[in-house]
Each structure stands twice: as structure tokens, then as C-alpha cells.
């Protein structure tokens, strides 16, 4: 029993150390564009490829990539202020909804065209459309994806987001957008919150603040998307069964950790927790998610990634280009340039 406990701790310790290293590297000038979460998953992949994962550490690593992830997502709700989303206005909400619906269908359609496995295609589509790796790991249990699919999906959108962040900072001077317009554009089209902040920085503080609000509007939409996908997956599985099962509310997979995310958002919106303490909770949330990302990276077999990941990456890349174009056109259409 004691040995099993030590083996469990060993796995968690590996993800903890990788998350600490990722946090440090993420504070460096160039690497800050990638962000802590992207670096953590890449470090996990590198660790597995170079050092290897001890068999006895697998349970602890699995705990980090699944259980700690859910706690991290719940606590991340403290980042979201629902009042800010309301104040952003109906145009911003409309852009967020249009972008998400468009991107999910387009990326999933391209993934199907490229013969990407069904669940991996959904994860890539949701990660590109909503909020990067965090969306991938939140949607994963809803569609019953395995660890490999989750890890590949998270790594794919994490790398894509980094590429597009660099492109945005280069293109900013020639896009013809005001600081406000550029902030909305970044928040409405980029993948991770870290990417949004890094990309919006050339536009100044106002651009960054608005970009984060728009981005968090997309994050809030993760909840209905997760529930819809859960119901859809459940219904599809029932149809595949030879015995027809009657649907009832118990058969609907409720993503309790995402509802926990909403509860924490409500607490933050009410302002009952001091700002300084809220900031510490957010830091903890990101650290727990970074440990989960490291755990996912440790589960990625590079040969499998090369075999399955390149097609999903291509689908995500094309979808990201189309999302950027659509986002720009919508900002122009709604007079937010």
C-alpha cells in the first residue's frame, strides 16, 4: 500500500516539476508568447521522448491530467466576470457566437475530409473555436475521447495558437484597425487567453483589456457547447445499440466541473472575494491546468502524434486562417474597426 502511494506521488511530482519549469520559461520574453500551458504540454512530450515515463508513475500522471484538470477549470471561473461580458455589448457576443459556430463546423468538416478520427476532429474544432487546450480537455470527457486523442488535440491547438500569435503581432501595423478593433479581433479569433494577451499587447492596455473580455465571452460559451456535445454523443451511442434505450435526464452527461466553473464565475461577478485573493486563485488554476497539460504531454507518443496529429493540425490551421478572415470581416461589418 505504501509503495503504491509512493508511485502515485512520483507521477504527480513529475507533472508538478514540469509545471514549475513551464511557469518559469513562460515568464521569459519570447516564450511568454507561447504561455505556460503550451510550454507544459511540450515539456511533457519532450520528457517522454528523451527520458521516458516510468510505469509506476502512470497513475499519478493520470490523476494530474484528469482530476487536477477539472479542479483547475473550476477555479479558472474566477477569471470570468459576467458583468464585463454584458457591458461588452450584443455585437461582441454576436461575433463570439458566429465565430464559434462557424469554426466548429468548418474545422470538423475539413478534419472529416482529411480522414481525421471523429473524436480528434471534434476536439481540434472546439479547441480552435473556443479556448484552445482548455476547451479540448473540457470537451474530451463529454465525447469520451481517450488520452491520446486529448493530448494530440491539445498540443495541436496550442502550437497553432502560438503561430497565429506571432503572425498577429507582425500584421498589426498593416491591419488598419484601431486599438479597440485590434483588441476585439485578437480576443475573437485567437486560441488561448495567453495568446490573446500576447497578441493584443502592441495595441496597448485598452486593446489587451478588451481582448480579454471578448476572449472570456468565448470561454463562457464553452458550457453550452460542452452540454450539447455531451447530449449528441449520448444520443449517437444509443442509436448504435441494438436495443433502443429511452432517453431520460439521467442519461445526459452533465459536465459538473464546467458548472463549477460557472459557479466560480458567479462568485467573482458578485465581488465577494477580495481582488488579491482572486488573483491567487487564478494563478493556482493555471498551475493545476499546467500540471494537467504536462500529464497530457507525458501521454503523447510522438510516433502516434506524427501519424494522427499532422492531419488534425492541417485542419486546424486552415480553420484558423478562415476564422481570422471571418473575425476581421465581422468587425468591419459591425463597425468596430
C-alpha angles and dihedrals in degrees: 000000000000091000091051089052091051091049090050091051090048092060094047090046092056092053090044093054092046090050091051091050090046091052091051094046090046090061092059117102103252098027091054086078089064094047132212096284096052092047092048094056092045091050090051091052091047092048092052093046097048107027103017131224117274112234092231092057096058097091093053091046090050090051090054095046094048116020099032088045092060092049089049093052091048092052091045086069086080086073092064123081109188091201091061089056091051091048091051087071138231093286092062091047090049091052091049093050095045092048093049096047092044095047097046092053095040097047092043090048092050090046090054089049089052090048094244113168109270099244093043089051091053092048092049091048094050094044091051093044104042122020114328123242092357090061092047094055092042093051094041098083090045092062094032095242118175125240094262093053091046093049094047092047092049093046092047097054092039092058092042091053091052092051093049092046090058091046092051094052089051094046097044096093092052101041093084093225128139118237088262093048092047091050091053090045093052094045093046098050113026125091115229129031087240089056092049094051093046094046095045094049095092088061092058134237096315091053092049094048093050092043091055092049091051091046092050089051087061091045090054089056089061088084099062092039091053092049093047092049091047092053091045093051091047092050092047091053092049090053090052092056116094090222112064110233124205114239118237136164091263090062092059110097104231111203096222093180090056090050086051086055089056092048091053089048089054091050090051092047091054089054094224093135119070115252094240092053090045090055090052091051090052091051089051090048092054091046093052090048089048089055088051091049090050088051091051090049090052088056095053115105105206092215089054091046091053090048099045105015102061095063093046089047090053091049091048092047094052090044091050091052091051091045091053091050092047092047091052093048092049092051089052092045093051092046095244098128 
